[in-house]
Amino acid sequence: MGCASSIHISDRVVYQSGKESEDSHSPQQTNTTQQGNPASALPLKPQSCKTTLTEVQFGPMKLFKDPLQVLLVFAKEDSQSNGFCWACEKANFRCSMARTPESALECFLEKHHDLVIIDHRHSRHFDAEALCRSIRAVNSSENTVIVAVVKRPDREEASVMPLINAGFNRRYVENANMMACYNELLQLEHGEVRAQFKLRAGNAIFTALEQSQEAIEITSEDQVIQYVNPAYESIMGYQRGELIGKEIIEVPKSEKNKPDLLETINSCIRKGKEWQGIYYAKKKNGDSIQQNVKITPVIGQGGKIRHYVSINWPLHDNNKSDKSTERVQAESQTDIQSSKHKDRRKGSLDVRSTTSRGSDGSSQRRHSSMARIHSMTIEAPITKVINIINAAQESSPMPVAEALDRVLEILRTTELYSPQFGTNDEDPHTNDLVGGLMTDGLRRLSGNEYILASKQPHHMPSHLTTPLTLNDIPPRIAQTMENEESWDFDIVNLEAATMKRPLTYLGMKIFSRFGVCEYLNCPEATLRSWLQVVEANYHSSNSYHNSSHAADVLHATAYFLSKERVKQSLDPIDEVAALIAATVHDVDHPGRTNSFLCNAGSELAILYNDTAVLESHHAALAFQITTRDDKCNIFKNIERNEYRTLRQAIIDMVLATEMTKHFEHVNKFVNSINKPLAALEENGGSSDEDSAKSILTSPENRILVKRMLIKCADISNPCRPQELCIEWAGRISEEYFAQTDEEKRQGLPVVMPVFDRNTCSIPKSQISFMDYFITDMFDAWDAFADLPNLMQHLDNNFKYWKGLDERKLHSLRPPPE
């Protein structure tokens, strides 16, 4: 029975080799039909039908691998495609051929090939780089090797960076010689493919580490921490992000170890010897824990020590702790246990620390901190508070003094308005959302760099001819925007009607309604040109952060500006600033979070020092593209001082959309505006109206109102009608899935591991987002602006997601009945 066969399934797979066929044929040229045109496979040679497993050694593991699965993507049969087909047959690889990107992707999703070879020579047939990106977006392509077949250069050698950025591993300069193709396949098999096979096995090892009950820490040869497992986090009280990238010497040490113990350990392991013994480690809350520790040096390239692996397990029979330490540890455990049952959402407005400090050494710390504070010459308000607390500690009993120690610990943080989140193993969705949205990333673990599209010249739309006016908007689009003043306005319908250009049209109507052109003294044509340029610099390829999201935020901003309490607080310049800020707030967004850009060492992260990277870029680029061309410079006719005031307000509002300061903005708004207004309403009196006006219109509070307004507009999706809420939830989830795919592909830290497209529960992620970020903020905004319809939508949507979650569903919608 012959082994090789030629198989035709529509236009998907027109050739396979290395599989047993039902029909017995001698090798011959076989004709297949593809899209109605004759296409021929190549002459096949007889070969053994036996499938042999390849044995690969990976450290102490012995791996067995099936014959390679190869996917060839060539639009047309030629000598090059035939060369690779022959080479696959000779090497006994299982080979599939696809003629179109769609069939290639379908085939890859079915077979998950080890090696994909894509014809990059003829762009008129299909976009090879786009196909490569599509394959890379599939989770299972993480360990696939993708090769581009390129033309032989006519003159000078071209850079391979575009290929690498698209996701290719290497290129093959066209050479149809059959032995050249065969040699290339052999080198790939024993090089990149085998390396990727070992990396796949490495995932199993990391799974074992993650599940281990023993605390495991891996450091580099320079003793920089590169990995800790969940057991380590649980035992030591640290989160992974607090340790990764730190040197061992930066982590606090327990004073209970003998002075020369660390020197003894280092002396041993630097010689390549394993060390095992008893060691006191210092937990994050300051407690010492006695552990049995084994540290093993790992020898790597060049026979040198490349890593140290430390395995630690606590000794539970430690009787050396004094009773006061045991008592404080017990109190700390009680605090932590009770905090697990507390409504975490309310923690955003009632910030507490669940850490406690042992009495061991607390008196000395108190005296030394008192001395330092009294020696300061600058008396800031916080300094006065700390001085008062220190003075009170001197005459207080021990439990009170220890409690005040914890108060001082909280006051010394720079983020007084931001809650301190502990780990919650039962709610990984919330942990990942908080970690992904409220941090600027872990220290980079690899040399990979992420280059934003913004490195390219920014877009000037080709359709920037004579701009239309409001009267020229097509009737179909105008009809779609008829109810744009309603909160239930459907931005998705407008997106479809405008062919993904809703921002220009909705912007024209809203800016006209608020008289922006009259305020800025600019022609309507200039405004239209500006809106077109801004929209052209949003990435339509992003599933969420595109111009439809900008239009949605602009719509919400306009809706909030029409509320009576907001109108009482803001001036016309504030309204103009808010509308412009909403329009540009995510311009040139790459569809990746700040944490991703910082981890990837992107040019923007370097430019903005890993701080508010995207928000700084949005604000800066908005003014760059506005002022570089008079045709779209909406600011060119306003007076200089007014421009400076407007510019500052726009920048402040765009920067307020950064989530790391979310709780600071919400808490300041509540304490500076909501509570004073509520107190006035409770007390009554004739001067209430004047007092309320002074609260609403003070310069500081107007800034807080504008920040709160754009923040609520930016993340108002859970308060939209249910169908829109579901649509936006799907879009943001897809964007996070794509980021996780890319992080895995590039070997970067995965910022939000729960957003894995194969395992993520979208209802759980929405519930966590509402609980942590939305409910408190909109409670505060509703108390100010009176938004009962939004709060009803929020309640309905929360119940919808809760219902799906209770049914253990992970999808956006329930299955059809």
TITIVO-997621 format. One record per residue (C-alpha): z, x, y. Coordinates in steps of 0.1 Angstrom, whole numbers, padded with zeros to 4 digits, always signed. Example, Ala and Ser with C-alpha at 12.3 -4.5 7.8 and 13.67 -1.06 7.14 Angstrom:
+0078+0123-0045 +0071+0137-0011 
***
This chain:
+0000+0000+0000 -0010+0014+0034 +0017+0021+0060 -0002+0020+0093 -0013-0012+0107 -0030-0026+0138 -0013-0057+0151 -0024-0080+0179 +0000-0104+0196 -0018-0118+0227 -0019-0090+0252 +0015-0077+0244 +0013-0053+0214 -0022-0042+0204 -0012-0012+0182 +0017-0003+0160 +0021+0026+0136 +0047+0037+0112 +0054+0003+0097 +0046-0011+0063 +0017-0035+0063 +0010-0065+0040 -0027-0055+0038 -0039-0024+0022 -0066-0007+0043 -0080+0028+0044 -0077+0043+0079 -0104+0030+0100 -0111+0019+0136 -0098-0016+0141 -0109-0040+0168 -0084-0063+0186 -0089-0087+0214 -0070-0084+0246 -0075-0111+0273 -0109-0119+0258 -0123-0083+0259 -0128-0061+0229 -0103-0032+0227 -0101-0007+0199 -0071+0011+0185 -0076+0045+0171 -0084+0060+0137 -0052+0060+0116 -0044+0086+0090 -0026+0079+0057 +0011+0087+0058 +0042+0082+0038 +0059+0048+0041 +0093+0062+0035 +0117+0058+0065 +0138+0090+0069 +0170+0093+0090 +0174+0122+0113 +0208+0139+0111 +0223+0150+0145 +0255+0170+0149 +0276+0160+0179 +0308+0180+0180 +0328+0168+0149 +0307+0137+0147 +0277+0135+0123 +0251+0110+0137 +0221+0095+0118 +0191+0084+0137 +0161+0061+0127 +0126+0073+0134 +0118+0073+0171 +0106+0040+0187 +0078+0048+0212 +0062+0024+0237 +0028+0034+0252 +0018+0015+0283 -0019+0021+0291 -0041-0006+0308 -0072+0006+0289 -0079+0026+0258 -0090+0061+0265 -0088+0096+0250 -0053+0101+0264 -0039+0069+0249 -0056+0077+0216 -0041+0112+0217 -0005+0098+0219 -0012+0072+0192 -0024+0100+0169 +0006+0121+0178 +0030+0092+0171 +0014+0086+0137 +0015+0123+0128 +0052+0125+0138 +0060+0094+0118 +0073+0076+0150 +0072+0038+0153 +0047+0031+0180 +0038+0000+0201 +0011-0003+0227 +0012-0026+0258 -0016-0032+0282 +0002-0050+0311 +0036-0045+0328 +0047-0080+0317 +0039-0073+0281 +0055-0039+0283 +0087-0053+0296 +0087-0081+0270 +0081-0055+0242 +0109-0033+0255 +0133-0061+0257 +0125-0069+0220 +0126-0034+0206 +0146-0012+0230 +0124+0019+0225 +0138+0054+0226 +0108+0067+0245 +0084+0050+0269 +0052+0067+0281 +0035+0050+0311 +0000+0057+0324 +0005+0067+0361 -0031+0078+0367 -0047+0046+0379 -0028+0026+0404 -0055-0001+0405 -0044-0013+0370 -0007-0016+0376 +0022-0001+0396 +0037+0024+0371 +0067+0031+0393 +0075-0006+0397 +0073-0010+0360 +0096+0019+0355 +0121+0004+0379 +0119-0029+0360 +0127-0012+0327 +0155+0007+0343 +0170-0026+0356 +0175-0036+0319 +0210-0026+0307 +0197-0012+0274 +0174+0013+0291 +0203+0036+0301 +0195+0060+0273 +0157+0055+0272 +0135+0085+0281 +0106+0074+0303 +0076+0097+0309 +0048+0093+0335 +0013+0105+0325 -0002+0118+0358 -0036+0131+0369 -0043+0168+0369 -0038+0179+0405 -0070+0187+0424 -0055+0210+0450 -0018+0215+0456 +0010+0204+0433 +0027+0171+0443 +0065+0166+0444 +0081+0149+0414 +0108+0132+0435 +0090+0099+0438 +0089+0097+0400 +0125+0107+0396 +0136+0081+0422 +0116+0054+0403 +0135+0063+0371 +0112+0086+0352 +0128+0115+0333 +0097+0137+0334 +0060+0138+0338 +0031+0148+0316 +0000+0162+0332 -0030+0145+0315 -0042+0164+0285 -0059+0144+0258 -0058+0172+0232 -0041+0157+0202 -0020+0187+0194 -0009+0189+0231 +0003+0152+0228 +0020+0160+0195 +0038+0190+0209 +0049+0170+0239 +0064+0143+0216 +0082+0170+0195 +0097+0186+0226 +0108+0152+0239 +0124+0143+0205 +0144+0175+0203 +0152+0177+0240 +0157+0146+0262 +0157+0120+0235 +0182+0138+0213 +0204+0144+0244 +0203+0107+0252 +0211+0098+0216 +0242+0120+0219 +0251+0103+0252 +0249+0069+0234 +0274+0082+0209 +0296+0094+0238 +0300+0057+0248 +0318+0051+0215 +0341+0080+0222 +0350+0067+0256 +0356+0032+0241 +0381+0049+0218 +0398+0066+0248 +0399+0034+0268 +0416+0015+0239 +0440+0043+0230 +0477+0035+0235 +0484+0071+0244 +0480+0083+0280 +0449+0106+0282 +0439+0127+0311 +0408+0150+0313 +0405+0177+0339 +0378+0202+0348 +0381+0240+0343 +0395+0241+0379 +0421+0214+0369 +0404+0186+0390 +0412+0152+0374 +0380+0137+0360 +0393+0109+0338 +0424+0089+0330 +0425+0060+0306 +0441+0026+0311 +0472+0036+0291 +0477+0065+0316 +0474+0040+0346 +0499+0017+0329 +0525+0043+0321 +0523+0063+0353 +0517+0034+0378 +0486+0050+0394 +0452+0034+0397 +0422+0055+0385 +0408+0057+0420 +0439+0074+0433 +0436+0103+0409 +0399+0109+0402 +0388+0140+0421 +0423+0152+0429 +0435+0186+0418 +0465+0185+0394 +0486+0204+0420 +0481+0175+0444 +0499+0150+0421 +0537+0149+0427 +0557+0168+0401 +0592+0159+0387 +0621+0181+0397 +0636+0178+0362 +0613+0204+0345 +0624+0240+0343 +0611+0260+0372 +0589+0282+0351 +0576+0255+0327 +0543+0249+0346 +0536+0286+0347 +0542+0288+0309 +0518+0259+0302 +0490+0273+0324 +0494+0308+0310 +0489+0293+0275 +0460+0270+0280 +0440+0294+0302 +0439+0317+0271 +0422+0289+0252 +0454+0280+0233 +0467+0245+0228 +0502+0237+0243 +0525+0210+0230 +0560+0202+0242 +0583+0180+0262 +0575+0175+0299 +0588+0153+0327 +0561+0135+0346 +0566+0118+0380 +0554+0082+0382 +0539+0068+0413 +0571+0050+0422 +0590+0083+0421 +0607+0078+0387 +0606+0107+0362 +0595+0099+0327 +0600+0122+0297 +0569+0127+0276 +0556+0145+0246 +0525+0163+0258 +0497+0180+0240 +0471+0199+0262 +0439+0211+0245 +0414+0234+0262 +0378+0224+0255 +0353+0253+0252 +0319+0247+0266 +0288+0265+0278 +0290+0302+0278 +0321+0302+0256 +0342+0293+0287 +0369+0267+0291 +0351+0237+0307 +0378+0209+0304 +0414+0203+0295 +0424+0172+0276 +0460+0161+0279 +0475+0135+0256 +0509+0121+0266 +0532+0096+0250 +0566+0087+0264 +0599+0095+0246 +0618+0063+0245 +0651+0078+0234 +0657+0097+0266 +0695+0096+0272 +0696+0121+0299 +0689+0097+0328 +0719+0089+0348 +0730+0052+0350 +0720+0047+0386 +0684+0058+0378 +0684+0034+0348 +0696+0006+0371 +0670+0011+0397 +0642+0014+0371 +0654-0019+0357 +0653-0035+0392 +0618-0021+0396 +0607-0036+0363 +0621-0070+0373 +0602-0068+0406 +0570-0059+0389 +0574-0087+0363 +0581-0113+0389 +0552-0102+0410 +0529-0109+0380 +0538-0146+0382 +0536-0149+0420 +0506-0167+0435 +0486-0136+0443 +0465-0154+0469 +0495-0160+0491 +0502-0122+0491 +0474-0118+0516 +0497-0133+0543 +0531-0124+0529 +0528-0087+0521 +0554-0072+0499 +0558-0039+0480 +0569-0041+0444 +0577-0005+0442 +0613+0008+0444 +0627+0042+0448 +0655+0057+0426 +0688+0066+0441 +0684+0101+0429 +0678+0121+0461 +0675+0091+0484 +0703+0101+0506 +0687+0136+0512 +0654+0119+0520 +0670+0095+0544 +0687+0123+0564 +0656+0145+0565 +0634+0116+0576 +0660+0107+0603 +0660+0142+0616 +0622+0143+0618 +0619+0110+0636 +0647+0119+0661 +0629+0151+0669 +0597+0133+0680 +0590+0132+0717 +0565+0103+0716 +0583+0070+0713 +0557+0046+0699 +0570+0011+0690 +0569+0019+0653 +0589+0050+0659 +0616+0029+0676 +0617+0005+0646 +0621+0034+0621 +0649+0049+0643 +0668+0016+0642 +0664+0013+0604 +0675+0049+0599 +0706+0043+0620 +0714+0011+0600 +0711+0030+0567 +0739+0054+0576 +0766+0027+0575 +0750+0005+0548 +0761+0002+0511 +0739+0019+0486 +0718-0013+0475 +0711-0021+0512 +0702+0016+0519 +0678+0017+0490 +0662-0016+0501 +0657-0001+0536 +0642+0029+0520 +0615+0007+0506 +0610-0009+0540 +0605+0025+0555 +0580+0033+0528 +0560+0003+0538 +0562+0009+0575 +0549+0045+0571 +0515+0033+0558 +0487+0032+0583 +0474-0002+0569 +0503-0024+0579 +0482-0056+0578 +0465-0048+0544 +0483-0059+0512 +0490-0033+0486 +0474-0044+0454 +0488-0035+0421 +0469-0036+0388 +0466-0068+0370 +0453-0064+0335 +0449-0101+0330 +0425-0105+0360 +0399-0077+0359 +0375-0098+0380 +0400-0097+0409 +0408-0060+0404 +0371-0051+0405 +0363-0073+0435 +0392-0058+0455 +0383-0023+0444 +0346-0027+0450 +0348-0045+0484 +0379-0029+0499 +0375+0008+0492 +0350+0034+0503 +0344+0047+0468 +0358+0073+0444 +0350+0109+0448 +0316+0117+0434 +0316+0128+0398 +0280+0141+0396 +0254+0158+0417 +0233+0126+0418 +0222+0115+0452 +0212+0081+0464 +0185+0080+0491 +0183+0048+0511 +0150+0033+0519 +0161+0038+0555 +0151+0074+0552 +0115+0061+0556 +0102+0050+0590 +0116+0015+0598 +0093-0014+0595 +0072-0028+0624 +0057-0060+0611 +0019-0060+0608 +0018-0096+0621 +0032-0085+0655 +0003-0099+0675 +0007-0127+0700 +0041-0142+0692 +0043-0179+0687 +0066-0201+0708 +0088-0229+0696 +0060-0254+0702 +0037-0235+0678 +0060-0237+0648 +0041-0253+0619 +0051-0290+0615 +0063-0285+0578 +0087-0257+0589 +0098-0277+0620 +0106-0307+0597 +0126-0285+0574 +0147-0274+0604 +0153-0309+0618 +0189-0310+0606 +0198-0274+0613 +0228-0285+0634 +0244-0300+0603 +0267-0278+0581 +0248-0291+0550 +0215-0277+0562 +0196-0262+0533 +0186-0227+0541 +0170-0222+0506 +0144-0249+0515 +0136-0231+0548 +0133-0198+0528 +0106-0215+0506 +0088-0232+0535 +0086-0199+0555 +0076-0177+0526 +0109-0158+0528 +0108-0154+0566 +0135-0180+0576 +0153-0157+0601 +0124-0157+0627 +0119-0195+0627 +0156-0205+0625 +0164-0178+0651 +0139-0192+0675 +0154-0227+0673 +0190-0217+0675 +0186-0191+0703 +0167-0218+0722 +0194-0243+0717 +0220-0219+0731 +0198-0207+0760 +0198-0171+0749 +0165-0163+0766 +0177-0177+0799 +0209-0157+0796 +0191-0124+0788 +0163-0132+0813 +0137-0124+0786 +0105-0142+0777 +0104-0163+0745 +0076-0140+0733 +0100-0110+0735 +0126-0129+0715 +0100-0138+0689 +0089-0102+0686 +0125-0090+0683 +0133-0116+0655 +0102-0105+0636 +0111-0068+0638 +0147-0075+0627 +0135-0096+0598 +0110-0070+0587 +0138-0045+0583 +0157-0067+0559 +0148-0060+0522 +0132-0090+0507 +0136-0073+0473 +0174-0078+0475 +0185-0109+0457 +0214-0116+0482 +0214-0092+0512 +0180-0103+0526 +0168-0122+0557 +0178-0155+0541 +0214-0144+0540 +0211-0133+0577 +0196-0167+0585 +0225-0184+0566 +0251-0164+0586 +0233-0172+0619 +0233-0209+0610 +0271-0208+0602 +0278-0188+0634 +0259-0214+0655 +0278-0242+0638 +0312-0226+0645 +0302-0219+0682 +0297-0257+0686 +0333-0264+0677 +0354-0276+0707 +0383-0251+0702 +0358-0222+0699 +0340-0233+0730 +0373-0233+0749 +0379-0197+0739 +0346-0180+0743 +0324-0173+0773 +0285-0175+0773 +0283-0137+0768 +0305-0141+0737 +0282-0167+0723 +0251-0146+0729 +0268-0116+0713 +0279-0137+0683 +0243-0150+0677 +0228-0115+0680 +0255-0099+0658 +0249-0126+0631 +0212-0119+0631 +0214-0081+0627 +0247-0079+0608 +0231-0067+0575 +0198-0053+0587 +0183-0026+0563 +0210-0034+0537 +0200-0016+0504 +0216-0041+0481 +0244-0017+0472 +0280-0016+0483 +0297+0010+0505 +0316+0024+0474 +0282+0029+0457 +0268+0049+0486 +0299+0070+0489 +0300+0078+0452 +0263+0086+0452 +0266+0110+0482 +0239+0090+0501 +0227+0104+0535 +0242+0074+0553 +0276+0080+0536 +0275+0116+0548 +0263+0106+0583 +0292+0081+0587 +0319+0101+0569 +0323+0076+0541 +0338+0051+0566 +0322+0016+0572 +0289+0032+0561 +0267+0001+0560 +0282-0017+0589 +0279+0013+0611 +0242+0017+0600 +0235-0020+0606 +0248-0019+0642 +0232+0014+0650 +0198+0005+0636 +0198-0029+0654 +0200-0012+0688 +0174+0015+0677 +0147-0010+0667 +0155-0032+0698 +0153-0006+0725 +0125+0016+0712 +0097-0009+0722 +0096-0030+0753 +0077-0057+0734 +0108-0066+0715 +0136-0053+0738 +0156-0084+0746 +0180-0064+0767 +0156-0048+0791 +0161-0073+0820 +0200-0075+0820 +0222-0054+0843 +0236-0022+0829 +0273-0032+0829 +0265-0065+0813 +0245-0047+0786 +0274-0024+0779 +0298-0053+0775 +0273-0072+0753 +0266-0041+0732 +0303-0034+0726 +0309-0071+0715 +0279-0070+0691 +0290-0037+0675 +0326-0049+0672 +0315-0081+0654 +0292-0063+0630 +0319-0038+0621 +0343-0067+0615 +0322-0078+0585 +0334-0047+0566 +0358-0059+0539 +0383-0030+0540 +0399-0045+0571 +0397-0081+0559 +0434-0088+0557 +0441-0070+0590 +0417-0092+0609 +0430-0124+0592 +0467-0115+0597 +0461-0106+0634 +0443-0139+0640 +0471-0159+0623 +0499-0141+0642 +0483-0138+0676 +0465-0172+0678 +0474-0197+0650 +0512-0193+0651 +0515-0194+0689 +0493-0225+0691 +0513-0242+0664 +0545-0234+0682 +0532-0250+0714 +0522-0281+0695 +0557-0284+0679 +0576-0278+0712 +0555-0301+0734 +0559-0300+0773 +0537-0303+0804 +0527-0267+0805 +0512-0268+0770 +0476-0270+0782 +0479-0240+0805 +0498-0220+0778 +0472-0229+0752 +0444-0218+0775 +0460-0185+0782 +0463-0179+0744 +0427-0189+0738 +0411-0170+0766 +0430-0137+0767 +0406-0108+0762 +0424-0095+0731 +0424-0130+0715 +0387-0136+0723 +0379-0105+0703 +0400-0118+0674 +0382-0152+0675 +0348-0135+0675 +0358-0113+0645 +0371-0142+0626 +0341-0163+0634 +0315-0138+0621 +0337-0130+0590 +0339-0167+0581 +0302-0171+0587 +0294-0140+0566 +0312-0152+0534 +0310-0190+0539 +0290-0196+0507 +0320-0211+0488 +0323-0237+0516 +0287-0248+0514 +0275-0279+0494 +0278-0273+0457 +0241-0265+0450 +0239-0239+0478 +0272-0224+0466 +0258-0221+0431 +0226-0206+0444 +0244-0179+0465 +0268-0171+0436 +0238-0164+0414 +0222-0142+0440 +0253-0120+0447 +0260-0117+0410 +0225-0105+0403 +0229-0079+0431 +0262-0066+0416 +0246-0066+0381 +0218-0044+0395 +0243-0020+0411 +0262-0017+0378 +0229-0010+0360 +0221+0018+0385 +0256+0033+0384 +0254+0036+0346 +0218+0050+0348 +0228+0076+0374 +0261+0085+0358 +0281+0073+0388 +0315+0057+0387 +0311+0020+0379 +0328+0003+0409 +0330-0032+0395 +0328-0029+0357 +0332-0067+0351 +0298-0072+0368 +0279-0062+0337 +0251-0087+0332 +0258-0090+0295 +0295-0098+0297 +0303-0111+0332 +0319-0145+0337 +0304-0157+0370 +0329-0186+0372 +0358-0161+0369 +0343-0139+0396 +0339-0168+0420 +0375-0181+0413 +0389-0146+0420 +0368-0142+0452 +0380-0176+0465 +0416-0169+0456 +0418-0135+0472 +0395-0136+0502 +0383-0171+0510 +0411-0197+0508 +0437-0181+0532 +0410-0171+0557 +0394-0206+0558 +0429-0222+0560 +0435-0202+0591 +0400-0208+0605 +0402-0246+0598 +0436-0248+0615 +0419-0233+0646 +0384-0249+0646 +0390-0281+0626 +0366-0280+0597 +0375-0307+0572 +0340-0309+0557 +0341-0272+0548 +0375-0274+0533 +0363-0304+0511 +0333-0284+0499 +0356-0254+0492 +0379-0276+0471 +0350-0292+0452 +0334-0258+0445 +0367-0243+0433 +0371-0272+0409 +0336-0267+0397 +0341-0231+0388 +0375-0238+0373 +0359-0264+0351 +0333-0240+0338 +0359-0213+0332 +0382-0237+0313 +0352-0244+0290 +0349-0206+0285 +0314-0207+0301 +0301-0175+0318 +0270-0190+0334 +0262-0206+0368 +0258-0240+0353 +0269-0259+0322 +0244-0262+0294 +0223-0294+0294 +0239-0323+0276 
***
